[in-house]
Amino acid sequence: MPKVNVWLIILPFVFLFSRLYEGSLTGDAGMYACIAKDMLLNGNWLIPHLPDGYYLNKPPGFFWILAFSFNLFGFTTFAARFPVSLFAVLDSLILFYIVKRVTKDNMAAFIAVGSFVVNFLILRFSTDVRQESLILLINLLAFTLLRPNFLNSFFYGLILGFGFLVKGPFVLPGVISVSLVHLIKRRYRLLYYVGLSLLLGFLIFSIYLAYVIKVQPSFLRVFFEEQILQRISGQLSEGRPRPFYYYEWVFVKYLFPWNLVLISVLIFRRHYVWQYFKNELVVFSTLLFFLFFLPLHLVSIKSLRYFYYCVPFISILIALGLKDSHWNVRVASFLKGATLLFGGAALFLPVHFHKDGLKDLKPLVEISLSSFKKVSLSDSFDKRTRYSVKFYYDSLVFDPDKADYIIHRCQKGNALLRYRKFCLYRNEHESSSGNNGKRLERRN
């Protein structure tokens, strides 16, 4: 069997890169891909554009990455998902480095990687066009400021500035965690380096804000007030308010079997785990977890994807708790076996790993959009579906000279059936008209 270092590469790539080409980009993923495609084709690099106007909900940083991927691989589903999965692989490698530094044990570090990658949340949101893996990477990279110098503070300041251009204040928990570690350890002088990174990051974001406010003043209202403040207060139209203990329910439902492993570790090996909390990397990871986990409970509009940021700390605790136990080798063997099974399934099983939300709509688009109105399809547009079709079929569905009828809430199966019925009706009508004409000719 290959060594741990080889499995460190095999495991995340097998789980995170399997069949990224499958399916179609729908929902937010299709919209983000549409924005990035517009950037590359029309040069709208600073303010994101959709076919029906500006998109001010987010800064352009994430879309730059998608556009770069499209430039390399073309306008494909794989190109849109590839950078997200790559960032998740980098997240797992940082976890390996942290646990290896703390424990000096390759096996424990490998278990941290495996328990991070092999779970529902990571697989779902790291193989879709989402920003969580990138935001987590920027926050985890803040550990470089634990032993800072001018050079790494400068470079992390650049990364932080780019993070602000991806999702605003979501990149701050990492820097705050490092600052708290320095305060706990009474290393006040090192806070100057953290301040340098923050200053550079804010400077980059301020330059962008000054430009975008001049061109589109409503950006501040849309991004900060609607997307952040209204999400906290529960006034945002996206999503729905959830109960206070929603994320505890997510932990129970979606993190199996690692939730059971973590509970066992905290019960039977808590004293063994506690000894590692003297290490600054473990303290940093703990603070980062609470800076995400606690504020998430205060937000009324809760979402499953936000728990993504809490998974690394759980993986680190599991790895620390299992070190030098008789379960250490068993869990590592389980991860290797799961990797082989998943890789074999990806290679040989005919089932789809990613759903194709446009499967039934594509035949309609490819045959004729001009017939949609005759088929009596709903004209109450589902915008995100429309953006998906725009990404795959360029300007076709936004051409005002052609019927722009997209099925409401992606109910394409009925649409395809209606279209077929329409074709049958049209053929019968034409044939009956032809027969009537022949009868008239005979009478004459």
C-alpha positions as CSV (number, residue, x, y, z in Angstrom):
1,M,0.0,0.0,0.0
2,P,1.3,3.5,-0.7
3,K,2.7,5.6,2.1
4,V,0.7,8.3,3.9
5,N,2.3,11.1,1.9
6,V,1.0,9.5,-1.3
7,W,-2.5,9.0,0.1
8,L,-2.4,12.7,1.1
9,I,-2.4,13.5,-2.6
10,I,-4.7,10.7,-3.8
11,L,-7.5,11.1,-1.3
12,P,-8.5,14.8,-1.8
13,F,-8.1,14.6,-5.6
14,V,-10.2,11.4,-5.9
15,F,-13.0,12.9,-3.8
16,L,-12.9,16.5,-4.9
17,F,-12.1,16.1,-8.7
18,S,-14.3,13.1,-9.7
19,R,-16.5,13.9,-12.6
20,L,-16.5,17.7,-12.2
21,Y,-17.6,17.8,-15.9
22,E,-20.9,16.2,-15.2
23,G,-24.3,17.9,-15.1
24,S,-25.1,21.6,-15.7
25,L,-24.6,24.7,-13.6
26,T,-27.9,25.8,-12.2
27,G,-29.0,28.2,-9.4
28,D,-26.3,30.5,-8.0
29,A,-23.6,28.4,-9.8
30,G,-25.1,29.2,-13.2
31,M,-25.4,32.9,-12.3
32,Y,-21.8,33.1,-11.2
33,A,-20.6,31.4,-14.3
34,C,-22.7,33.8,-16.4
35,I,-21.0,36.8,-14.7
36,A,-17.5,35.4,-15.2
37,K,-18.2,34.6,-18.8
38,D,-19.4,38.2,-19.3
39,M,-16.2,39.5,-17.7
40,L,-14.0,37.5,-20.1
41,L,-16.0,38.3,-23.2
42,N,-17.0,41.9,-22.6
43,G,-14.3,43.2,-20.2
44,N,-16.6,44.1,-17.3
45,W,-13.9,43.3,-14.8
46,L,-14.6,45.8,-12.0
47,I,-18.3,45.7,-11.6
48,P,-20.0,42.3,-12.2
49,H,-22.7,42.3,-14.9
50,L,-25.6,40.1,-15.7
51,P,-27.6,40.2,-18.9
52,D,-30.3,42.3,-17.2
53,G,-28.0,44.7,-15.4
54,Y,-25.4,45.1,-12.7
55,Y,-24.8,42.4,-10.0
56,L,-23.9,44.3,-6.8
57,N,-24.4,41.5,-4.3
58,K,-20.7,40.6,-4.2
59,P,-17.4,42.2,-5.2
60,P,-15.7,40.8,-8.4
61,G,-12.8,38.8,-6.8
62,F,-14.4,35.3,-7.1
63,F,-15.6,36.0,-10.6
64,W,-12.0,36.9,-11.7
65,I,-10.9,33.4,-10.7
66,L,-13.7,31.8,-12.6
67,A,-12.9,33.9,-15.7
68,F,-9.3,32.9,-15.5
69,S,-10.4,29.2,-15.4
70,F,-12.6,29.8,-18.4
71,N,-9.7,31.3,-20.2
72,L,-7.7,28.1,-19.5
73,F,-10.3,25.4,-20.0
74,G,-13.1,27.1,-22.0
75,F,-16.7,27.8,-21.0
76,T,-17.4,24.4,-19.5
77,T,-18.9,23.0,-16.3
78,F,-15.5,21.6,-15.4
79,A,-13.8,25.0,-15.7
80,A,-16.3,26.6,-13.4
81,R,-16.0,23.9,-10.7
82,F,-12.2,23.3,-11.0
83,P,-10.9,26.3,-8.9
84,V,-13.4,25.6,-6.1
85,S,-12.2,22.0,-5.7
86,L,-8.6,23.2,-6.0
87,F,-9.0,25.6,-3.1
88,A,-10.6,22.7,-1.0
89,V,-7.5,20.6,-1.7
90,L,-5.3,23.5,-0.5
91,D,-7.5,23.7,2.6
92,S,-6.8,20.1,3.4
93,L,-3.1,20.5,2.9
94,I,-3.0,23.4,5.4
95,L,-4.8,21.1,7.9
96,F,-2.1,18.5,7.2
97,Y,0.6,21.0,7.9
98,I,-1.1,22.3,11.2
99,V,-1.6,18.8,12.6
100,K,1.9,17.6,11.5
101,R,3.5,20.6,13.2
102,V,1.6,20.0,16.4
103,T,1.9,16.2,16.6
104,K,4.9,15.3,14.5
105,D,2.8,12.4,13.2
106,N,2.0,11.8,9.6
107,M,-0.8,9.4,10.4
108,A,-2.6,11.9,12.6
109,A,-2.2,14.6,9.9
110,F,-3.6,12.3,7.3
111,I,-6.7,11.6,9.4
112,A,-7.2,15.3,9.7
113,V,-7.2,15.6,5.9
114,G,-9.5,12.5,5.5
115,S,-12.1,13.6,8.1
116,F,-12.2,17.0,6.5
117,V,-12.6,15.8,2.9
118,V,-14.7,12.7,3.3
119,N,-17.9,14.2,4.5
120,F,-21.1,15.5,3.0
121,L,-20.6,19.2,3.5
122,I,-17.2,19.5,2.0
123,L,-18.1,17.2,-1.0
124,R,-21.2,19.2,-1.7
125,F,-19.9,22.7,-1.5
126,S,-16.4,22.0,-2.8
127,T,-17.6,20.5,-6.1
128,D,-20.0,23.3,-6.9
129,V,-19.4,26.9,-7.8
130,R,-19.3,28.3,-4.3
131,Q,-16.9,30.6,-2.4
132,E,-16.7,28.8,0.8
133,S,-13.5,26.8,0.0
134,L,-11.7,30.1,-1.0
135,I,-12.8,32.0,2.0
136,L,-11.7,29.2,4.3
137,L,-8.3,29.1,2.6
138,I,-7.8,32.8,3.2
139,N,-8.7,32.5,6.8
140,L,-6.5,29.5,7.4
141,L,-3.6,31.2,5.7
142,A,-3.7,33.7,8.6
143,F,-1.6,31.2,10.6
144,T,1.4,32.5,8.7
145,L,1.1,35.7,10.9
146,L,1.8,33.6,14.1
147,R,5.5,34.0,13.4
148,P,5.4,37.1,11.2
149,N,8.0,39.1,9.4
150,F,7.7,42.0,7.1
151,L,7.6,39.9,4.0
152,N,4.9,37.4,4.9
153,S,2.9,40.2,6.5
154,F,3.0,42.0,3.2
155,F,2.0,39.0,1.2
156,Y,-0.8,38.1,3.5
157,G,-2.0,41.7,3.3
158,L,-2.3,41.2,-0.5
159,I,-4.2,38.0,0.1
160,L,-6.5,39.7,2.6
161,G,-7.2,42.5,0.2
162,F,-8.2,40.0,-2.5
163,G,-10.3,38.3,0.2
164,F,-12.2,41.5,0.8
165,L,-12.8,41.6,-3.0
166,V,-14.3,38.1,-2.8
167,K,-16.7,38.3,0.2
168,G,-15.9,41.4,2.3
169,P,-15.6,40.9,6.1
170,F,-15.9,37.1,5.9
171,V,-12.1,37.0,5.7
172,L,-11.5,38.8,9.0
173,P,-11.9,35.9,11.5
174,G,-8.5,34.5,10.6
175,V,-6.7,37.8,11.3
176,I,-8.7,38.3,14.5
177,S,-7.7,34.8,15.7
178,V,-4.0,35.5,15.2
179,S,-4.3,38.8,17.0
180,L,-6.0,37.1,20.0
181,V,-3.2,34.5,20.1
182,H,-0.6,37.2,20.3
183,L,-2.5,38.9,23.1
184,I,-2.9,35.7,25.0
185,K,0.8,35.0,24.6
186,R,1.7,38.6,25.4
187,R,3.5,39.1,22.1
188,Y,2.4,42.6,21.6
189,R,5.2,43.6,19.3
190,L,4.0,41.1,16.7
191,L,0.7,42.8,16.5
192,Y,2.4,45.5,14.4
193,Y,2.8,42.9,11.6
194,V,-0.8,41.9,11.8
195,G,-1.7,45.6,11.6
196,L,0.4,45.9,8.5
197,S,-1.5,43.1,6.8
198,L,-4.9,44.6,7.8
199,L,-3.8,48.1,6.7
200,L,-2.7,46.8,3.3
201,G,-5.9,44.7,2.9
202,F,-8.2,47.6,3.8
203,L,-6.2,49.9,1.4
204,I,-6.8,47.6,-1.5
205,F,-10.5,47.2,-0.7
206,S,-10.8,51.0,-0.1
207,I,-9.5,51.8,-3.6
208,Y,-12.0,49.4,-5.1
209,L,-14.8,50.9,-3.0
210,A,-13.9,54.4,-4.1
211,Y,-14.1,53.4,-7.7
212,V,-17.3,51.4,-7.5
213,I,-19.2,54.0,-5.4
214,K,-18.3,56.6,-8.0
215,V,-19.6,54.4,-10.8
216,Q,-22.5,52.7,-9.0
217,P,-23.4,54.4,-5.6
218,S,-26.0,51.7,-4.7
219,F,-23.2,49.1,-4.2
220,L,-22.8,50.1,-0.5
221,R,-26.6,49.7,0.1
222,V,-26.9,46.4,-1.7
223,F,-23.7,44.7,-0.4
224,F,-23.4,46.0,3.1
225,E,-27.0,46.8,4.1
226,E,-29.0,44.1,2.2
227,Q,-26.5,41.2,1.9
228,I,-24.9,41.6,5.4
229,L,-27.1,43.6,7.8
230,Q,-30.5,42.3,6.5
231,R,-29.1,38.7,6.6
232,I,-28.3,39.2,10.2
233,S,-31.7,40.7,11.1
234,G,-33.6,38.1,9.0
235,Q,-35.0,40.7,6.5
236,L,-33.2,39.4,3.5
237,S,-35.5,37.8,0.9
238,E,-33.0,35.0,0.2
239,G,-33.3,31.9,2.3
240,R,-35.5,31.7,5.4
241,P,-35.0,32.2,9.1
242,R,-34.0,29.0,11.0
243,P,-34.0,28.1,14.7
244,F,-31.2,29.1,17.0
245,Y,-29.8,25.6,17.2
246,Y,-29.8,24.9,13.5
247,Y,-26.1,24.3,13.2
248,E,-26.1,21.8,16.1
249,W,-28.7,19.9,14.0
250,V,-26.4,20.2,10.9
251,F,-23.6,18.7,13.0
252,V,-25.8,15.7,14.0
253,K,-27.3,15.1,10.5
254,Y,-24.6,15.8,8.0
255,L,-21.3,15.0,9.7
256,F,-21.8,11.3,10.2
257,P,-19.6,9.3,11.1
258,W,-17.2,12.0,12.2
259,N,-19.7,13.4,14.7
260,L,-19.7,10.1,16.5
261,V,-15.9,9.9,16.4
262,L,-15.6,13.5,17.8
263,I,-18.0,12.8,20.6
264,S,-16.1,9.6,21.5
265,V,-12.8,11.6,21.5
266,L,-14.2,14.3,23.8
267,I,-15.6,11.7,26.2
268,F,-12.8,9.1,26.4
269,R,-9.7,11.0,25.4
270,R,-10.4,14.6,26.4
271,H,-7.4,14.8,28.8
272,Y,-5.1,13.6,25.9
273,V,-6.5,16.2,23.6
274,W,-6.3,19.0,26.2
275,Q,-2.5,18.8,26.3
276,Y,-2.3,20.1,22.8
277,F,-4.1,23.3,23.6
278,K,-0.8,24.9,24.7
279,N,0.2,24.9,21.1
280,E,-0.4,28.2,19.3
281,L,-1.6,26.5,16.1
282,V,-4.3,24.7,18.1
283,V,-5.3,27.8,19.9
284,F,-5.5,29.6,16.5
285,S,-7.7,26.9,15.1
286,T,-10.0,27.0,18.2
287,L,-10.4,30.7,18.1
288,L,-11.1,30.6,14.3
289,F,-13.8,28.0,15.0
290,F,-15.6,30.1,17.6
291,L,-15.3,33.3,15.6
292,F,-17.3,31.5,12.9
293,F,-19.6,29.2,15.0
294,L,-20.8,31.7,17.6
295,P,-21.8,34.6,15.2
296,L,-23.5,32.1,12.9
297,H,-26.1,31.6,15.7
298,L,-26.9,35.3,15.8
299,V,-27.8,35.4,12.1
300,S,-31.5,34.9,11.4
301,I,-30.9,33.7,7.8
302,K,-28.9,30.5,8.4
303,S,-27.6,28.3,5.7
304,L,-26.1,24.8,5.5
305,R,-23.0,26.0,3.7
306,Y,-21.9,28.3,6.5
307,F,-21.1,25.3,8.7
308,Y,-18.4,24.6,6.1
309,Y,-16.1,27.0,8.0
310,C,-16.4,24.9,11.2
311,V,-15.4,21.6,9.8
312,P,-11.5,22.1,10.0
313,F,-11.5,22.5,13.8
314,I,-13.6,19.3,14.1
315,S,-11.1,17.5,11.9
316,I,-8.2,18.8,14.0
317,L,-9.8,17.6,17.2
318,I,-10.4,14.2,15.7
319,A,-6.8,13.8,14.6
320,L,-5.4,14.9,18.0
321,G,-7.8,12.6,19.9
322,L,-7.0,9.5,17.8
323,K,-3.2,10.0,17.8
324,D,-1.4,7.0,19.5
325,S,-4.7,5.2,20.0
326,H,-5.6,1.7,18.6
327,W,-8.2,3.4,16.4
328,N,-5.6,5.5,14.6
329,V,-4.6,2.8,12.1
330,R,-8.2,1.6,11.7
331,V,-9.5,5.1,10.7
332,A,-6.6,5.6,8.3
333,S,-7.4,2.2,6.7
334,F,-11.1,3.2,6.4
335,L,-10.1,6.4,4.6
336,K,-7.9,4.5,2.2
337,G,-10.5,2.0,1.5
338,A,-13.2,4.7,1.0
339,T,-10.8,6.4,-1.5
340,L,-10.4,3.2,-3.5
341,L,-14.1,2.6,-3.6
342,F,-15.0,6.1,-4.5
343,G,-12.4,6.2,-7.2
344,G,-13.6,2.9,-8.6
345,A,-17.2,4.2,-8.6
346,A,-16.1,7.4,-10.4
347,L,-14.3,5.4,-13.1
348,F,-16.8,2.5,-13.7
349,L,-20.3,3.2,-12.4
350,P,-22.7,4.6,-14.9
351,V,-24.6,6.7,-12.3
352,H,-24.3,10.5,-12.3
353,F,-22.4,12.2,-9.4
354,H,-23.8,15.6,-10.3
355,K,-27.4,16.2,-11.3
356,D,-28.1,17.9,-14.6
357,G,-30.7,20.5,-13.7
358,L,-31.1,21.5,-17.4
359,K,-31.4,17.9,-18.7
360,D,-35.0,18.3,-20.0
361,L,-34.6,22.0,-21.0
362,K,-31.7,21.5,-23.3
363,P,-33.7,19.6,-26.0
364,L,-36.2,22.5,-26.1
365,V,-33.4,25.1,-26.4
366,E,-31.6,23.1,-29.1
367,I,-34.8,22.4,-31.1
368,S,-36.4,25.8,-31.0
369,L,-37.1,28.6,-28.5
370,S,-39.4,30.3,-30.9
371,S,-42.1,27.6,-30.3
372,F,-42.2,28.1,-26.5
373,K,-45.0,30.7,-26.6
374,K,-47.2,28.4,-28.7
375,V,-46.7,25.6,-26.2
376,S,-48.1,27.8,-23.5
377,L,-45.1,27.6,-21.3
378,S,-45.0,29.8,-18.2
379,D,-43.6,33.2,-18.8
380,S,-42.9,33.8,-15.1
381,F,-39.1,33.5,-15.5
382,D,-36.9,31.7,-13.1
383,K,-33.9,34.1,-13.5
384,R,-31.2,31.7,-12.3
385,T,-32.3,29.1,-14.8
386,R,-32.2,31.8,-17.5
387,Y,-28.7,32.7,-16.5
388,S,-27.7,29.0,-16.8
389,V,-29.1,28.8,-20.3
390,K,-27.3,32.1,-21.1
391,F,-24.0,30.6,-20.0
392,Y,-24.3,27.5,-22.2
393,Y,-26.1,29.1,-25.2
394,D,-24.6,32.6,-25.3
395,S,-27.2,35.3,-26.2
396,L,-29.9,32.9,-27.5
397,V,-32.4,33.2,-24.7
398,F,-31.8,36.9,-24.2
399,D,-32.4,37.8,-27.8
400,P,-35.7,39.8,-27.8
401,D,-36.5,38.6,-31.4
402,K,-36.9,35.1,-30.0
403,A,-39.3,33.8,-27.5
404,D,-37.8,34.1,-24.0
405,Y,-39.8,31.6,-22.1
406,I,-38.1,29.6,-19.4
407,I,-39.9,27.1,-17.2
408,H,-40.7,28.5,-13.8
409,R,-38.7,26.9,-11.0
410,C,-37.0,24.5,-13.4
411,Q,-40.1,22.3,-14.1
412,K,-38.7,21.1,-17.4
413,G,-40.1,17.6,-17.6
414,N,-43.6,19.0,-18.1
415,A,-42.3,21.5,-20.6
416,L,-40.7,18.8,-22.7
417,L,-44.0,16.8,-22.6
418,R,-46.0,19.9,-23.7
419,Y,-43.6,20.5,-26.5
420,R,-43.9,17.0,-27.8
421,K,-47.7,17.2,-27.6
422,F,-47.5,20.5,-29.5
423,C,-45.5,18.9,-32.2
424,L,-48.0,16.0,-32.5
425,Y,-50.9,18.5,-32.6
426,R,-49.2,20.6,-35.3
427,N,-48.5,17.6,-37.4
428,E,-52.1,16.3,-37.1
429,H,-53.4,19.8,-37.8
430,E,-51.2,20.1,-40.9
431,S,-52.1,16.6,-42.1
432,S,-55.9,17.3,-41.6
433,S,-55.6,20.6,-43.4
434,G,-53.9,18.9,-46.3
435,N,-56.6,16.2,-46.5
436,N,-59.3,18.9,-46.5
437,G,-57.5,20.7,-49.3
438,K,-57.4,17.5,-51.4
439,R,-61.1,16.9,-50.8
440,L,-62.0,20.4,-52.1
441,E,-59.8,19.9,-55.1
442,R,-61.7,16.6,-55.9
443,R,-65.1,18.3,-55.5
444,N,-64.1,21.1,-57.9
